[in-house]
Amino acid sequence: MTDLPPLNRLLKTRPDRCDGAVILDYDARMIRRKRLTTAEGRGFMVNLPEVTNLDAYWGFELTDGTTLEIVAADEPLVEVTGDLPRLAWHIGNRHTPCQIGATRLLIRRDHVIESMLQHLGAGLRPVSGPFTPEGGAYGHGRTMGHDHGPDSGHSHSHSHSHSHGHTAHGHGHHHPHA
């Protein structure tokens, strides 16, 4: 099977015809320049002028007119139940992306955040599914979460620029912001 031609443009709405799909997890749906592969195994190049959140788009149109739907991949998540407003506040305070539903919250698996939520009385259940968390404060963009790594103790990686001390937030530790 040969590669497909490069991206022509992003599509906001479904066209009359769909020629395939690209299945991407939450992190992969934030893109600027990358070679992607369709569910059928054909590759194509995406080269956008700036980093773009693909959650705002239906799919891709390639230079030959081929249209490909963007599908959110299943990911390992944790279903959070309990006092949702209080739990959502604590999740947001840790800059952790969160999908908000009427009866549950969904976050990506993170042993540090899960431990915090257990201590707050949350019900936790491992689940798998597409992860489409809330956007930024004005309904677009992305929150940039802490990176705890598999065995890193408690290291952090912030990709946003603002200044605040975490002692006021109950973190009990200090780290610089980039």
C-alpha positions as CSV (number, residue, x, y, z in Angstrom):
1,M,0.0,0.0,0.0
2,T,1.4,3.5,-0.9
3,D,1.3,6.6,1.2
4,L,-1.3,9.2,0.7
5,P,-0.7,12.8,-0.4
6,P,-0.2,15.5,2.3
7,L,-2.8,17.5,4.2
8,N,-4.6,20.2,2.2
9,R,-6.8,21.5,5.1
10,L,-8.6,20.6,8.3
11,L,-12.3,20.1,8.1
12,K,-14.7,21.4,10.7
13,T,-17.7,19.4,9.5
14,R,-18.3,16.0,8.0
15,P,-18.1,16.1,4.1
16,D,-20.4,14.0,1.8
17,R,-17.7,11.3,1.6
18,C,-15.4,9.8,4.2
19,D,-12.5,7.7,2.9
20,G,-11.1,6.5,6.2
21,A,-10.1,7.3,9.7
22,V,-7.1,8.3,11.8
23,I,-7.3,7.1,15.4
24,L,-5.5,9.4,17.8
25,D,-5.2,9.5,21.6
26,Y,-5.6,12.8,23.5
27,D,-1.9,13.8,23.3
28,A,-1.7,12.9,19.6
29,R,-4.7,15.2,18.9
30,M,-2.4,18.2,19.6
31,I,-0.3,18.5,16.5
32,R,1.7,20.8,14.3
33,R,3.9,18.7,12.0
34,K,3.8,14.9,12.0
35,R,3.4,11.9,9.8
36,L,0.1,10.2,10.7
37,T,-1.2,6.7,9.7
38,T,-4.7,5.8,8.9
39,A,-6.5,2.9,10.5
40,E,-5.9,1.1,7.2
41,G,-2.1,1.6,7.5
42,R,-1.6,4.4,4.9
43,G,0.6,7.3,5.9
44,F,0.3,11.0,5.2
45,M,2.0,14.2,6.3
46,V,0.4,17.0,8.3
47,N,2.3,20.3,8.4
48,L,0.2,23.1,10.1
49,P,1.3,26.7,10.6
50,E,1.0,26.3,14.4
51,V,0.2,23.8,17.1
52,T,-3.4,22.9,16.7
53,N,-5.9,21.0,18.9
54,L,-7.6,18.6,16.6
55,D,-10.6,18.2,19.0
56,A,-12.0,21.2,17.2
57,Y,-12.1,19.5,13.8
58,W,-14.0,16.6,12.2
59,G,-11.1,15.5,10.1
60,F,-8.5,16.0,7.3
61,E,-8.8,16.7,3.6
62,L,-5.7,15.7,1.6
63,T,-4.5,17.4,-1.5
64,D,-6.1,14.7,-3.7
65,G,-9.5,15.2,-2.1
66,T,-9.3,12.2,0.2
67,T,-11.1,12.8,3.5
68,L,-10.2,11.2,6.8
69,E,-12.2,11.3,10.0
70,I,-10.4,12.0,13.3
71,V,-11.4,9.4,15.9
72,A,-10.5,9.7,19.6
73,A,-8.7,6.5,20.6
74,D,-9.6,4.4,23.7
75,E,-7.3,5.2,26.6
76,P,-6.8,3.9,30.1
77,L,-8.9,6.3,32.3
78,V,-10.2,6.5,35.8
79,E,-13.9,7.1,36.5
80,V,-14.2,9.4,39.5
81,T,-17.5,9.6,41.5
82,G,-18.5,11.3,44.7
83,D,-18.7,15.0,45.6
84,L,-18.1,16.0,42.0
85,P,-17.8,19.8,42.4
86,R,-15.3,19.4,45.3
87,L,-13.3,16.6,43.4
88,A,-13.3,18.6,40.2
89,W,-11.9,21.6,42.0
90,H,-9.0,19.5,43.4
91,I,-8.3,17.9,40.0
92,G,-8.3,21.4,38.4
93,N,-6.1,22.7,41.1
94,R,-3.5,20.1,40.0
95,H,-3.8,21.3,36.3
96,T,-5.0,17.8,35.4
97,P,-7.2,17.4,32.3
98,C,-10.6,16.2,33.2
99,Q,-13.7,15.1,31.3
100,I,-16.8,16.3,33.1
101,G,-20.1,14.4,33.0
102,A,-23.3,14.8,35.0
103,T,-22.6,11.7,37.2
104,R,-18.8,11.2,36.9
105,L,-15.4,12.7,36.1
106,L,-12.9,11.0,33.8
107,I,-9.1,11.5,34.2
108,R,-6.2,9.7,32.7
109,R,-4.5,7.1,34.9
110,D,-2.1,8.8,37.4
111,H,-1.2,7.1,40.6
112,V,-0.5,10.4,42.4
113,I,-3.8,12.0,41.5
114,E,-5.7,8.8,42.2
115,S,-4.2,8.6,45.7
116,M,-5.2,12.2,46.4
117,L,-8.7,11.5,45.2
118,Q,-9.0,8.4,47.4
119,H,-7.9,10.4,50.4
120,L,-10.7,12.9,49.5
121,G,-13.3,10.1,49.6
122,A,-13.7,9.7,45.8
123,G,-14.9,6.5,44.2
124,L,-12.4,5.3,41.6
125,R,-12.9,2.8,38.9
126,P,-10.5,2.0,36.0
127,V,-12.2,2.3,32.6
128,S,-11.2,2.5,29.0
129,G,-12.6,4.9,26.4
130,P,-12.0,8.1,24.3
131,F,-10.7,11.0,26.4
132,T,-12.1,14.4,25.5
133,P,-11.5,16.6,28.6
134,E,-12.8,20.2,29.0
135,G,-10.9,22.9,27.1
136,G,-9.2,25.9,28.6
137,A,-10.9,28.6,30.8
138,Y,-12.5,30.3,27.7
139,G,-13.8,27.1,26.1
140,H,-10.8,26.3,23.9
141,G,-7.2,25.2,24.2
142,R,-5.9,22.7,26.6
143,T,-4.9,22.4,30.2
144,M,-1.4,21.3,30.7
145,G,-1.2,18.7,33.4
146,H,1.5,17.6,35.8
147,D,3.7,14.7,34.6
148,H,4.3,12.3,37.4
149,G,6.0,9.6,35.3
150,P,5.9,5.9,36.2
151,D,8.7,5.9,38.9
152,S,9.6,9.5,39.3
153,G,8.4,10.1,42.8
154,H,6.8,13.4,42.3
155,S,8.4,15.4,39.4
156,H,6.4,18.0,37.6
157,S,6.3,19.5,34.1
158,H,4.3,22.7,33.5
159,S,3.8,24.1,30.0
160,H,2.0,27.2,31.0
161,S,3.4,30.5,32.1
162,H,2.0,32.1,35.3
163,S,3.3,32.4,38.8
164,H,1.7,31.1,42.0
165,G,2.9,29.4,45.1
166,H,1.6,26.0,45.7
167,T,1.7,26.2,49.5
168,A,-1.5,28.2,49.4
169,H,-3.1,25.3,47.4
170,G,-2.2,22.6,49.9
171,H,0.4,21.0,47.7
172,G,3.1,21.1,50.4
173,H,5.9,21.2,47.9
174,H,7.6,23.7,45.7
175,H,8.6,23.7,42.0
176,P,9.4,26.4,39.4
177,H,7.1,27.2,36.5
178,A,8.6,27.5,33.0
